[in-house]
Amino acid sequence: MANATSKPSSNNKTASVPSRILNVLASIQLATFLILALFVLTWFATLEQTVNGLKPMMDKYFNWKQLFFFPEIGRPWQEDGVLIPIKIYFPMLSGFWLCALFTLNLTLGGLIRFRKTPQKLGILLSHFSIVFLMVSAGVTQLTEKRGALQIYEGKVSDAAQDYHHEVIEVSELSEGKVTQVHLIDWELLKDLRNKDRERLFKMKALPFDLKVSNLIENAQLTPEQFVPPQKKEPVLDGFYLKKLPRQKETEAHLGGAEVTVVQKDGSEVTKLLVGSRSLHPATVTFEGKDYLLRMRKKLWPLPFGIQLDEFRVERDPGTRRAAAFESDITRLDDGESEEVLIEMNEPMRREGWTFFQANWGPQNQENPEEYYSVFEVVRNPADQWPLYSLLVSMVGLIGHFVYRLVLFLKKPRKTVHS
């Protein structure tokens, strides 16, 4: 009897490398790991937020430019009224890339490879809503801008002040008036916060260059005569940059730096101290022309103007505490105007911009002659995407519930005989 040779079936063939990778990326095991990793990351992020504040925590935990980071928590003692962070040498994956991988996992396993039948439409919609929500979070992380807009009654403004980014501004003067302004952007300055870092900026439109050093994130220009330096800070013209305690609300930080005016041949002319808390800019004269140098929060233009018509505040009876406050504004856009009411929890949305009623002043006067209103300005193209995602998810879940209910009601019942 001859021996029969059997050929392996196609089902037993070893899967290709791309197929294996696809199976791993779409697997429920990877989804479980990512959910657990995001849970741990959220726990550490909550602990670190109590030490470093919300903005630094978000920049660190959801930074798309890095793959790993080391979390920090607070020690049980404080220095200058601020908790001291202690680094934990346990590398964690960036939350941005964890969410990106989770989005890919949901797309492959929950949408592309999911069995598509009319009965599964509700589940498919729910999966799609989660993917859409994750995409909106990524768009927000990469594109969102937040700032503040302060306006007095009767005034108009068309520029918002960034919460965190600062610039060094050089203004040319002619007959005592500013004729042209040159800026050094925060993206070119922010890494100078590290100790002993400096950078020479070639100012092509100016007859001199600027060298920036000793950049401090939160500083006060302080007179040596009244408050002597305690840490051997360099003193220029009787002033020095005093480092202030780090705040959790980093939008309250106002920086300072040492700026050296350098001739084009590389020789130094003079050194100046600039700071966002300084009331007056530094002045330098070069080749018979005057220039103003100062550090300030970065401004970004709005696509329309805002005029504050009237501000109103209601106080709790018998106290000076505000119970509610609101602003009547006029939006000015290319010759057109629109009156809008902005109040607490009722923002104005227009062209991807959102204006929240955030603060007001002056608050230390009972009946001031003139109020000002402070709006938080948010630029976020994905502002309403979470709402759309929630609506899609709601439709999917309700549809799936109704479908299962109909099947249950149509199911024949067994007759029980006594």
TITORMAR-649350 format. One line per field, with one value per residue (C-alpha): residue number from 1; x, y, z. Coordinates in nm, 2 decimals. Layout:
# TITORMAR-649350
seq	c(NUM/...);
xx	c(X/...);
yy	c(Y/...);
zz	c(Z/...);
This chain:
# TITORMAR-649350
seq	c(1/2/3/4/5/6/7/8/9/10/11/12/13/14/15/16/17/18/19/20/21/22/23/24/25/26/27/28/29/30/31/32/33/34/35/36/37/38/39/40/41/42/43/44/45/46/47/48/49/50/51/52/53/54/55/56/57/58/59/60/61/62/63/64/65/66/67/68/69/70/71/72/73/74/75/76/77/78/79/80/81/82/83/84/85/86/87/88/89/90/91/92/93/94/95/96/97/98/99/100/101/102/103/104/105/106/107/108/109/110/111/112/113/114/115/116/117/118/119/120/121/122/123/124/125/126/127/128/129/130/131/132/133/134/135/136/137/138/139/140/141/142/143/144/145/146/147/148/149/150/151/152/153/154/155/156/157/158/159/160/161/162/163/164/165/166/167/168/169/170/171/172/173/174/175/176/177/178/179/180/181/182/183/184/185/186/187/188/189/190/191/192/193/194/195/196/197/198/199/200/201/202/203/204/205/206/207/208/209/210/211/212/213/214/215/216/217/218/219/220/221/222/223/224/225/226/227/228/229/230/231/232/233/234/235/236/237/238/239/240/241/242/243/244/245/246/247/248/249/250/251/252/253/254/255/256/257/258/259/260/261/262/263/264/265/266/267/268/269/270/271/272/273/274/275/276/277/278/279/280/281/282/283/284/285/286/287/288/289/290/291/292/293/294/295/296/297/298/299/300/301/302/303/304/305/306/307/308/309/310/311/312/313/314/315/316/317/318/319/320/321/322/323/324/325/326/327/328/329/330/331/332/333/334/335/336/337/338/339/340/341/342/343/344/345/346/347/348/349/350/351/352/353/354/355/356/357/358/359/360/361/362/363/364/365/366/367/368/369/370/371/372/373/374/375/376/377/378/379/380/381/382/383/384/385/386/387/388/389/390/391/392/393/394/395/396/397/398/399/400/401/402/403/404/405/406/407/408/409/410/411/412/413/414/415/416/417/418);
xx	c(0.00/0.15/0.21/0.00/0.16/-0.06/-0.01/-0.05/-0.37/-0.36/-0.51/-0.20/0.04/0.25/0.11/0.33/0.51/0.27/-0.02/0.12/0.18/-0.17/-0.31/-0.11/-0.22/-0.58/-0.58/-0.78/-0.46/-0.30/-0.62/-0.62/-0.25/-0.31/-0.61/-0.40/-0.11/-0.34/-0.48/-0.14/-0.04/-0.35/-0.27/0.08/-0.04/-0.29/-0.01/0.23/-0.04/-0.05/0.32/0.39/0.05/-0.17/0.02/0.37/0.21/0.02/0.33/0.53/0.28/0.13/0.43/0.43/0.80/0.92/0.85/0.94/0.95/1.01/0.71/0.75/0.57/0.60/0.81/0.65/0.84/0.84/1.09/0.98/0.62/0.64/0.64/0.97/0.92/1.12/1.18/1.08/1.32/1.06/1.02/0.67/0.53/0.41/0.04/0.02/0.16/-0.03/-0.35/-0.23/-0.17/-0.50/-0.67/-0.50/-0.60/-0.97/-0.96/-0.82/-1.00/-1.32/-1.39/-1.19/-1.18/-1.51/-1.78/-2.01/-2.37/-2.69/-2.72/-2.38/-2.44/-2.49/-2.16/-1.98/-2.11/-2.00/-1.65/-1.64/-1.74/-1.45/-1.20/-1.34/-1.30/-0.94/-0.87/-1.03/-0.80/-0.50/-0.60/-0.66/-0.32/-0.14/-0.34/-0.50/-0.41/-0.52/-0.48/-0.66/-0.82/-0.87/-1.09/-1.22/-1.57/-1.60/-1.26/-1.19/-0.92/-0.83/-0.54/-0.52/-0.23/-0.08/-0.09/0.26/0.47/0.68/0.88/1.16/1.06/1.28/1.11/1.26/1.19/1.16/1.08/0.97/0.72/0.75/0.80/0.89/0.89/1.11/1.04/1.24/0.98/0.94/1.02/1.37/1.40/1.24/1.54/1.75/1.58/1.84/2.13/2.43/2.26/2.29/2.22/2.32/2.04/2.13/1.89/1.90/1.67/1.87/2.23/2.31/2.25/2.13/2.27/2.02/2.13/2.02/1.65/1.44/1.08/0.94/1.15/1.13/1.36/1.47/1.67/1.99/1.96/1.64/1.67/2.03/2.09/2.11/2.24/2.52/2.29/2.47/2.38/2.34/2.27/2.17/1.92/1.92/1.68/1.54/1.41/1.05/0.90/0.75/0.37/0.14/-0.07/0.21/0.01/0.10/0.47/0.64/1.00/1.31/1.64/1.98/2.02/2.35/2.36/2.63/2.78/2.79/3.17/3.10/3.20/2.97/2.81/2.60/2.41/2.05/1.80/1.44/1.14/0.77/0.70/0.90/0.68/0.92/1.12/1.50/1.64/1.95/2.10/2.30/2.45/2.24/1.91/1.70/1.56/1.33/1.38/1.14/1.00/0.63/0.37/0.32/0.02/-0.17/-0.42/-0.79/-0.99/-1.23/-1.24/-1.41/-1.57/-1.68/-2.01/-2.11/-2.00/-2.23/-2.17/-2.41/-2.28/-2.40/-2.62/-2.42/-2.09/-1.85/-1.82/-1.94/-2.23/-2.24/-2.09/-2.15/-2.04/-2.23/-1.99/-2.00/-1.81/-1.66/-1.59/-1.51/-1.76/-2.02/-2.12/-2.31/-2.41/-2.34/-2.39/-2.11/-2.17/-2.05/-2.08/-2.22/-1.93/-1.93/-1.82/-1.71/-1.49/-1.32/-1.26/-1.43/-1.45/-1.53/-1.61/-1.31/-1.25/-1.32/-1.20/-1.13/-1.25/-1.13/-1.37/-1.74/-1.86/-1.57/-1.60/-1.49/-1.50/-1.28/-1.36/-1.12/-1.21/-1.03/-0.97/-0.94/-0.85/-0.94/-1.06/-1.19/-1.38/-1.72/-1.59/-1.63/-2.00/-2.04/-1.87/-2.10/-2.41/-2.28/-2.22/-2.56/-2.73/-2.53/-2.60/-2.97/-3.00/-2.83/-3.04/-3.36/-3.26/-3.19/-3.52/-3.71/-3.54/-3.63/-3.99/-4.02/-3.87/-4.14/-4.23/-4.26/-4.60/-4.59/-4.85/-4.96);
yy	c(0.00/0.32/0.60/0.90/1.24/1.52/1.88/2.14/2.34/2.71/2.77/2.63/2.84/3.07/3.43/3.69/3.96/4.24/4.02/3.95/4.32/4.40/4.13/4.28/4.63/4.53/4.29/4.32/4.24/4.56/4.76/4.62/4.72/5.07/5.13/5.02/5.24/5.54/5.47/5.47/5.78/5.96/5.87/6.01/6.31/6.40/6.37/6.58/6.85/6.92/7.00/7.15/7.28/7.20/7.35/7.20/6.87/6.87/6.98/6.69/6.41/6.47/6.60/6.46/6.55/6.28/5.91/5.87/6.08/6.05/6.14/6.36/6.38/6.62/6.58/6.62/6.95/7.28/7.55/7.91/7.80/7.56/7.19/7.04/6.79/6.46/6.26/5.90/5.71/5.49/5.57/5.62/5.64/5.98/6.01/6.16/5.85/5.61/5.78/5.77/5.40/5.35/5.53/5.31/5.00/5.11/5.19/4.86/4.63/4.82/4.96/4.80/4.44/4.45/4.24/4.48/4.39/4.60/4.44/4.58/4.94/5.08/4.93/5.06/5.41/5.39/5.28/5.55/5.81/5.71/5.73/6.07/6.18/6.07/6.25/6.57/6.55/6.52/6.82/7.02/6.93/7.04/7.35/7.50/7.85/8.01/8.37/8.66/8.97/9.26/9.56/9.86/9.98/10.18/10.05/9.82/9.55/9.31/9.12/8.85/8.81/8.46/8.30/8.14/8.26/8.58/8.78/9.03/9.35/9.61/9.93/10.20/10.56/10.86/11.20/11.01/10.78/10.41/10.36/9.99/9.69/9.38/9.07/8.77/8.49/8.26/7.95/8.09/8.18/7.91/7.67/7.96/7.90/7.63/7.76/7.92/7.92/8.22/8.29/8.56/8.68/8.83/9.12/9.18/9.49/9.66/9.80/9.58/9.23/9.10/8.84/8.70/8.52/8.45/8.39/8.34/8.20/8.40/8.71/9.06/9.35/9.45/9.75/9.65/9.95/9.82/9.44/9.33/9.02/8.69/8.45/8.66/8.77/9.01/9.38/9.62/9.99/9.92/9.65/9.27/8.99/8.83/8.48/8.44/8.11/7.89/7.90/7.61/7.86/7.92/8.19/8.41/8.38/8.69/8.64/8.84/8.82/8.99/9.14/9.25/9.49/9.37/9.54/9.37/9.30/9.11/9.38/9.44/9.78/9.76/9.52/9.57/9.39/9.34/9.19/9.16/9.30/9.61/9.92/10.10/9.96/9.98/10.25/10.22/10.48/10.34/10.55/10.85/10.67/10.56/10.21/10.06/9.71/9.52/9.18/9.11/8.85/8.75/8.90/8.73/8.91/8.83/8.81/9.08/9.35/9.34/9.65/9.63/9.82/9.75/9.52/9.42/9.23/9.10/9.05/8.81/9.00/9.16/9.08/9.20/8.86/8.84/8.60/8.65/8.88/8.94/9.17/9.33/9.35/9.45/9.23/9.44/9.25/9.42/9.70/9.47/9.48/9.24/9.28/8.98/8.90/8.70/8.56/8.29/7.95/8.12/8.20/8.36/8.13/8.27/8.14/7.88/8.13/8.11/8.39/8.30/8.55/8.48/8.78/9.15/9.45/9.66/9.43/9.63/9.92/9.90/10.14/10.21/10.48/10.23/9.85/9.63/9.28/8.99/8.72/8.39/8.35/8.00/7.91/7.55/7.41/7.10/7.29/7.13/6.79/6.62/6.72/6.57/6.25/6.23/6.27/5.99/5.77/5.84/5.75/5.43/5.31/5.40/5.23/4.91/4.91/4.95/4.67/4.43/4.52/4.45/4.11/4.03/4.13/3.93/3.62/3.35/3.28/2.92/2.83/2.70/2.42/2.37);
zz	c(0.00/-0.11/0.14/0.07/0.11/0.24/0.15/0.42/0.39/0.32/0.66/0.83/0.63/0.84/0.82/0.65/0.86/0.75/0.84/1.18/1.24/1.14/1.37/1.66/1.59/1.57/1.87/2.19/2.38/2.25/2.33/2.69/2.73/2.60/2.83/3.13/3.02/2.98/3.33/3.48/3.29/3.40/3.76/3.74/3.55/3.83/4.09/3.89/3.82/4.19/4.18/3.84/3.73/3.43/3.14/3.22/3.29/2.95/2.77/2.92/2.92/2.58/2.39/2.04/1.99/2.24/2.29/2.66/2.97/3.34/3.57/3.88/4.21/4.50/4.81/5.15/5.21/5.03/4.92/4.89/4.93/4.63/4.63/4.51/4.23/4.25/3.94/3.92/3.70/3.53/3.16/3.04/2.69/2.58/2.61/2.26/2.10/2.33/2.21/1.85/1.88/2.05/1.77/1.51/1.72/1.72/1.35/1.25/1.50/1.56/1.21/0.93/1.04/1.23/1.07/0.90/0.90/0.95/1.29/1.39/1.26/1.61/1.74/1.44/1.50/1.86/1.76/1.50/1.76/1.99/1.70/1.60/1.97/1.98/1.65/1.79/2.09/1.87/1.66/1.98/2.12/1.80/1.70/2.01/2.12/2.45/2.56/2.73/2.60/2.85/2.73/2.91/2.85/2.53/2.40/2.10/2.07/1.79/1.95/2.23/2.47/2.49/2.83/2.82/2.53/2.55/2.30/2.31/2.12/1.96/1.86/1.64/1.74/1.52/1.68/1.99/1.81/1.73/1.35/1.33/1.56/1.55/1.75/1.87/1.90/2.20/1.99/1.96/2.33/2.53/2.54/2.69/3.02/3.09/3.30/3.12/2.78/2.55/2.18/1.93/1.71/1.38/1.33/0.96/0.97/1.25/1.25/1.55/1.68/2.01/2.24/2.49/2.81/3.17/3.06/3.37/3.34/3.63/3.74/3.88/3.78/4.13/4.26/4.44/4.67/4.84/4.80/4.77/4.56/4.76/4.50/4.34/4.05/3.80/3.87/3.58/3.64/4.00/3.90/3.88/3.78/4.09/4.04/4.17/4.30/4.03/4.02/3.93/3.72/3.48/3.30/3.59/3.51/3.37/3.25/3.23/3.05/3.00/2.65/2.51/2.21/1.97/1.67/1.34/1.38/1.71/1.97/2.26/2.30/2.62/2.84/2.94/3.16/3.03/3.20/3.14/3.49/3.41/3.36/3.13/2.84/2.83/2.60/2.38/2.14/1.85/1.57/1.68/1.67/1.97/2.03/2.29/2.42/2.63/2.71/2.70/2.64/2.28/2.10/1.82/1.60/1.59/1.27/1.40/1.65/1.99/2.15/2.51/2.54/2.90/3.18/3.46/3.78/4.05/4.40/4.67/4.92/5.19/5.04/4.77/4.62/4.26/4.20/3.82/3.56/3.19/2.91/2.62/2.33/1.96/1.71/1.43/1.11/0.78/0.83/0.98/1.34/1.57/1.93/2.15/2.51/2.68/3.02/3.26/3.09/2.78/2.54/2.20/1.92/1.58/1.30/1.52/1.80/2.14/2.39/2.75/3.03/3.25/3.48/3.54/3.73/3.92/4.20/4.49/4.42/4.50/4.22/3.99/3.72/3.45/3.44/3.23/3.12/3.07/2.81/2.77/2.40/2.26/1.90/1.84/1.50/1.69/1.95/1.87/1.76/2.10/2.09/1.74/1.87/2.16/1.93/1.70/1.99/2.13/1.80/1.77/2.12/2.11/1.77/1.89/2.20/2.00/1.76/2.04/2.21/1.89/1.86/2.21/2.17/1.85/2.01/2.05/2.40/2.54/2.67/3.02/3.09/3.43);
